[in-house]
Amino acid sequence: MTFPRSARAALSLMAALTITACAAVGPDPDAMPETRVQVSFAEGEAAPLGRVGANAFWSNYQDRTLSRLIAEGLATSLDIITANERIRAAEADLRATAPLAAQIGGEPASASRVRSGGDNQSTGYASSANLSAGFVFDLFGGARRARQGAAAAHASAEAQAQVTRLAWLAEVIGTYSDARFFQQALALTRDTIDARQRTLGVTRDMQSLGLATDYDIAQTEALLQTARADLPNYEAQFNAQVYRLSTLLNQQAAVLMGRMQGGSAALRIPPGPGAGVPADLLRNRPDVRAAQADLSQALAAVGVATADMLPSLSLTGTISDTGGANSWGFGPRLSLPVANQGLLQATRARRLSEARQADLAWRSQVAAAVEDVQRSQSNLRRYRQRVEALDQAAVAFDRAYDLARTNFEAGALPLVDLLDADRQRAAARLQAASARNDAAKEWAALQIATGAGAAVRRIAD
């Protein structure tokens, strides 16, 4: 096919403009932003941690029930499912972008009956059809920047899904640990009740011998009833944790209650973990990566706004068929945004401000991530020390109580001293259990602060 001279000139102009627009305008969204982070954490060693996103760290608790619940919940949690749907929406937006925009339209074919002639009339049909197409060339990279922005939005959605997963893991582990603590508190309280019932029996025997008074009986009964009153509170707290777990896992509460009521030991405090160095957080923390993707998206929007201020080139063409007569035509169109330059400049200025805000938000997120690790490191270290001290205190109070009971039953110690030893023993045991629960949850908090487990979608049962 030989093109007319005007068409050849249009093609030459289009090619020249396309060649001159070899680079996309605006800042590069794919450029890694620079930020200075400290070499090591305040209480950590300067040893890189590597990629930890795929680490199913909760298996270190060695609690099969917890591991099974997490494995089930990763597939059934409504929060996680919703976050995954946001990824699919971002994928659709990404597919909708392209460096070359094309528009094809037309009118439906039609046919009409016509009649011609005088005395010798004849009847026939006339048909018509039109097809138009237009291509907008990405001279200054506006479409390319739009696609980069969509890719950044997709990356942000994926990172935010991991943020949701970590938040879910933190709440599941914390709630499960609290449930086991309240079960342990129930067991300790029942043991205390048994001991106080025994003390009450001994005191009544002594009263029958004239060695104890009604006041002694009243004191012992009051202490016994106080322990009994704690049982409903601990039961309610345990049930509340199970109900919360049922919501987090999207499971029926009655079924989960049956699984949890079987009882299990309190979560152990695993050794470690290492926290790595602050630079590890740039690739391991999904909230940091999400903030970086948001910054890339904002920078891409600056490029789109800049390209909108520049000329645009499109190639349009039409083909028509009317009554058997065919015609066609095509040519370039160069648009110059002159009348609305003020609005376009204001839009670009806003996009620049939004990009600066996104940059500040990213830097703030990096600083917050470092703070999270340092706080969890500090807490875990002190919680371990507290657990050790309270465990020793509980052992000492147990021994003191045993000695007090032996001396009381031998008549060598007044009842008030035995009851005091009883109260101290019960309080020390609960404090030690509570401190162990806090340390077990803080161990998970430190793992999550480093980004561990963020990339785990499924785990083997």
Sequence and secondary structure as in RCSB ss.txt:
>XXXX:A:sequence
MTFPRSARAALSLMAALTITACAAVGPDPDAMPETRVQVSFAEGEAAPLGRVGANAFWSNYQDRTLSRLIAEGLA
TSLDIITANERIRAAEADLRATAPLAAQIGGEPASASRVRSGGDNQSTGYASSANLSAGFVFDLFGGARRARQGA
AAAHASAEAQAQVTRLAWLAEVIGTYSDARFFQQALALTRDTIDARQRTLGVTRDMQSLGLATDYDIAQTEALLQ
TARADLPNYEAQFNAQVYRLSTLLNQQAAVLMGRMQGGSAALRIPPGPGAGVPADLLRNRPDVRAAQADLSQALA
AVGVATADMLPSLSLTGTISDTGGANSWGFGPRLSLPVANQGLLQATRARRLSEARQADLAWRSQVAAAVEDVQR
SQSNLRRYRQRVEALDQAAVAFDRAYDLARTNFEAGALPLVDLLDADRQRAAARLQAASARNDAAKEWAALQIAT
GAGAAVRRIAD
>XXXX:A:secstr
    HHHHHHHHHHHHHHHH  S  S  TTS       SS TTS S      TT  GGGGG  HHHHHHHHHHHH
H HHHHHHHHHHHHHHHHHHT  SSEEEEEEEEEEEEEEEE SSS EEEEEEEEEEEEEEEE TTSHHHHHHHHH
HHHHHHHHHHHHHHHHHHHHHHHHHHHHHHHHHHHHHHHHHHHHHHHHHHHHHHHHHHTTSS HHHHHHHHHHHH
HHHHHHHHHHHHHHHHHHHHHHHHT  HHHHHHHHTT        S      GGGHHHH HHHHHHHHHHHHHHH
HHHHHHHHTS EEEEEEEEEEETTEEEEEEEEEEE   TTHHHHHHHHHHHHHHHHHHHHHHHHHHHHHHHHHHH
HHHHHHHHHHHHHHHHHHHHHHHHHHHHHHHHHHTTSS HHHHHHHHHHHHHHHHHHHHHHHHHHHHHHHHHHHT
TTTTT      
